[in-house]
Amino acid sequence: MRVVFLGPPGAGKGTQADAVSKDKKISHISSGNLLREAVESSTETGIKAKCYIEKGLLVPDQLVVEIIKDRIVKEDCKSGYILDGFPRTLSQAKVLDEMLKKLGNKLDLVIYFSVSEESVVLRLSGRRTCANCGANYHIRYVPSSKDGICDKCGGKLYQRADDKPETVLERLRVYHEQTEDLIAYYKKKGILKEISCDADIDAITKEVSDVINCTLQRKPLISRGVARVDSL
Ligand SMILES: [Zn+2]
């Protein structure tokens, strides 16, 4: 079971990936963490990546895919994995496909987590961070017991510039622009399933699980919001 999770910031795909990873016993590979780990453990590809990062340059797609390859050939990826955070562009998707082809396999499923502007603003703009210890809160979902004060250290909570509604909407717009042809690419391959993330977290988890089970059993998918990408 080789799955890619796609979705804009604030869709909650990291949380979903963790849940599925535990439930289906497949590895959750977050490309951000993977890159960090490769650099820290000074693997051959990690050392190469470090050179780019130290110069403030983007790590080339080819190299990121090499690092992913090193990871997915490991024992704990035998029964499958979820790639989270990569690919983000069409060219990255093509490099990834080439690498998988060389290994004699391919992606089984791409889940696209879509969100409405309203819900992503609600989710991200409610976040508060402690200025002192960095603890995270959410005014609606994870509130501190005293308004504006950190439960852990008594520090003051603030809203990061990144989480302001206008910034959130701009990021969403940029995300859609950058991923439009990536999503079209996977749709054309017939492996894209869209899940709307405007429902509550448990309902989304259930839908993700259904989609994965259907793919495992190679049944046609009949599910709410699935394979509907025209709303983009
Ligand atoms: Zn604190």
Residues whose N, C-alpha, C, O or C-beta is under 5 A from the ligand:
A	BS01	ZN	C130 N132 C133 G134 A135 C150 K152 C153 G154 G155
